[in-house]
């Protein structure tokens, strides 16, 4: 099932970062399924050591997969690969060099790898919880609960069992139960992903940003009154300037349930993340201020804070992602009479 899932992901979504990481995670899970299967014994052999090392490094891949699946702007950096390679190398060292001569060093390194695994599982869960409220894709919001929760619980329990002092090699019954649990999780994830539109999970191209901050276009299928009210709230009242604005805030001001606001912003305006939706308005206001000769002496930090950003760092990153230049460069070019 895991190998089939890899083939389908790479065939249909090979250009998506989240899909490639999902395939890598499935490959690591397959290595774990083989290395922990009943009948293969507890002794580390030459062919079993690489599988154990790959399955150990899979916690890093799980963390990256959770980030990419729920953050469309996530980019894998070389240092991510370096962290994965370091953990795989340590696991391989523990299997090949230290395991044949068990002692205190083996125990300490094994404990360290187990604790590292727990840390990355916690990071993945924390990332998913932190980005939950900003996710506008309903199908992805539902699916993330099972994918992250089931995988984290399964991996966490198996990792914690390794911390039990003096634990014996797994029995045949335990191995069979473990295999059945893994098969059940994989089958349920595969079934859930098949029921979810692929584009809801894996972005093939850059996220669509249809709505400008000056006006919200209202498709025929949308509620025109709700779209107009949201437009007034964003463009006239500039609620995006306020600190701590959430979808709940907009829903309360509009007097409608949160899911209606989510659907309008996602399905009608093309946004997959609420923070991107807010930042679009903030950046447009900042661009107008930076192009205004009357505000040429106003510090960039002041413009960023007035637009609703909480600090200069996030503003600079979001502005450069949107325009391709820094705020200072944008101001210099526009005030100099040259357009970008």
N, C-alpha and C positions, 0 to 999 in steps of 0.2 A: 504493500500500500504506500509506503514511504517513497519507494523508487518511482512508482507510478505518479505520485503527487509531484515529485521533482520534475518528471518529464512534462507533465501538463503545465506546470508553472513556467518552465523555461520556454515551452512552445508558444504559450499564449501571452506571457508577460515578461519576456526575456530582457526587455529594456527598463523594467521597473526595478528600482533599488530594493523595495520591500519584497518583491517576488523573488529576486535573486537571493536575498538573505533568507527568505522562507525556504528556498531550495537548499541552501547551505545548512540551515537548521535541520531540515528533514534528513539530509545526508548524515549529519552528526548523530541524529536520533537513530538512524539505521545502524550506524556503527555501535551505538550503545545497545541496541536490540540484539545484535549478534554477540557482542562481548559478554552480555549478561544472560544469554539464553541458557536454559537448562540443558545439561549434557555436555557443555564445553569445559566444565571443570573450573576450579578456582585458581589453578596454577597459571602464572603468566607465561605464555609462550611467545615465540618470535612473531607469529602472525597476529596474536591477540593484543600485544603491546600497542601497535599503532591504532587499533580500534579503540582501546581504552583512552589513549591520548586524544584522539579526535572527539570522543564523547565527553572528555573532561573540558576541552576547549569549547564545547558546544554551548556552555553557559554564557560565554561572551557573545556568540552568535545569537542566542535567544534575546539577550539584552539589546543588541543592535536591531534585530528583527522587530522587537516591540517598539523601539523608537521610530523606525522607518515606516512601520505599518500605520502608526497613528500620528505621524508628523510628515506631511507631504514634502516639506522643505529639508528634510534630514539628508545629510551627505556623509558618506563613509570616508574617513580620512586615513592616511597611512598609519597613524599611531594606533588606530583601532586594530588594524592587522597585526601591528607589533605586539599589542597586548595579547591577542589571540595566540600568536606564535610563541610568546613567552610561556603561557600557561600550558600549551601543548608540549613544549620542550621540557618543562618541569615534570609533567605527567609521564613523558617518555623516559626521562631520567629516573624517575621513581620506579617505573616498571622494569627497565632493562638493567640499570646499574645497581639500584639499592634493594629492589625486591628480592633478588637471589640471595642477598646477605642481610636478612631482616635485623633490625636493631632500632635504637632510639632515633637515629637520623631518618630512617624510613617512616617511623611513626609520626615524627614531627612534620616531615614534608607532606605526608598524606593528610594530616590534620590541617596543614596550611592550605592545601588544594581544596579540601572540603569547605573550609571557611571562606575561601575566595569564591567558590561556587554559590554559597549562600548569599554573599554580598551582591553578586551579579543578578541573582534571582530577585533580591530585594530591590535593586536598581530598576529592573524591568517592571516590576509591579508598581513601584513608585512613579515611574515615568507614565505608565498607563493611567494611574489614578490622577496624576497632575494634569494630564491633557484631556481628561474625560469631559469636563464641562465645555471646553472650546471646540470639541468635535461636532461638526454639523451633519455628518453623514450618518443617518439613522441606522442603516444596516451594519455599518462598521462599529457603531457604538454598541449594538447588541452583541456582535460577534466577539468584540474584544474581551467582554466579560468572561466568556468561556475559554477562549484561546489562552489568555494570560493566566486566569485563575486556575484552570485545570493543569496547565503545564507547570506553573509555579508550585502548586500544591504537590503534584506528583514528583517533580524534581526536588522540592524541599524535603519531602518525607524521606526519599531515598538518600539524600545527602545527610540528613540528620541521623539516619540509621548507621551511617558510617562513623559517626562520632561516638557511638556507644562503645565504651571500653570493653575490650575482650570479646567483641562480636565474632561469631563463628562464620565460616563460609555459608552462603545462602543454601537452604535445603531445596530439594526438588520441588516441594509444594510451594515454597515461597517464590521460586523462580517461575513456576507456572502462573501463579497469581499475578506476579509482576508483569509477565508477558501479556497476560490477558488484559490487565489494566492499561498497559501501553497501547495494545491493539484497539481497545475500546476508545481511548482518547483520540488516537489517530483517525479512526473511522468516523468519529463524531465531528472532528475538525474538518475532515475532507467533505463529509456530508453537508455541514454548515456552509462551507465555502462554495460548494456547488449550488446551494440555494441562494447565495448572495451574488448580485451582479459583480462581475470581475472589476469593472471600472470603479465600483464603490470602494474596493480594497486597494487596488494597485493602479496608480496613476500612470497612464501611458505617456502623457506629455505634461507640460506645465499647467498648474491649476488654472481654470478659466476664471477670469476676473471681468465680468461683464458690466458691472454697475459702477458708474462714476460717482464721486461724492456730491456732485451738484444735483443729480436727479436719479431716481430709481425707476428704471423701465418696468412697466407692468405687463407681463404676458397675459394672454386672454384667459388662461386657466387660473390665474392668481386672483386673490381678493383685492380689487382695486382700492378699496377703502383702507385695508391694512397696509398695502404698499405705499399709499399716499401718506398715511400716518407715520410710517417708519421713515419715509423720506423727510417729512417735516422734523421729526425727532433728530435725525442725523444732520441734515443740512441747515435747518433754521435754528434749532435749539443747541446744536453741536454737543450732544450728550457724550460723544466720544472723548471730549476734553476731561470729563469727570474721572476721578480716580476710582478704580474698582468696578468699572462697568461690566456687567455680565449679561447673558441672555435673559436671566431672571429679571434684571433691572429693566430691560427693554419690554419684556412681557408685562411687567407690572405697570409701566407707564402706558403701554398700549391697551391694557385691560384684556389680554388674551392669554391662553395657555402657552407655556414655553415651546411646545412642539410645533405650534403654528408659526412662531417666529423662526425656529430652526428651519422648517420646511421652506419658508419664503426666502430666507437668505441662501439656503443650499440649493433647492430645486429650481427656484425661479431666478436667482441672481448669480448662481454658479460658484459660490464660495463653499469650500470644504472645511474651513477653520474660522472660528469667530474672531480670533485675534487678527488674522489677515484682513478680515472685513473691517474691523475698527482701524487698523493701521493704514488702510487705503485712504480713509478720510483724513487721518492725521497727517499723512505724508503730502496729500494734496494741499492741505492748509499750509504746511511748512514750505512747500514749493512756491506757493503764492507769496508768502512772506519773504522768502529768500530772493524772489524776483522783484520785490517792491523797493524802488530807490528810497522811499521814505523810511524804510526799516533797515537801511544798509549798515547802520551802526549798532543795531540790536544783536547781541551775542547769539550764536547758533544754539547754545544751551537754553537760553530764554525762549527761543522759538520752539525748540523741541518740547520743553515743559508746557508751554502754552497750548501746544497742539494735543497734549494728552499723554506724551511719553513720560515715564517715571525717571529716566536717567538718559545720559547722552549716549552710552554704549549701544543699547538696543535701538535707539533712533538712528545712529550712524549705520548700523548693520541693515536695518530695514530700508533706509533711504537708498543705500548703495545697491541693495538687491532690486529695488524698484526702478531706479534711474540709471544705474551703472556707474555713477560717480558719487563722490562724497558731498555732503551739504555745502562745504566750503567751496569746492570746485563748481558746484551748480550755481552758487551765488556769484562767483567770479565771472563765469561765462555769461550768465544771463544779464547781470548788471553791466557787462562790457558790451552788450548789444549783439552777442552771438547766441543763437538758439541751439539747443541740444536735440 
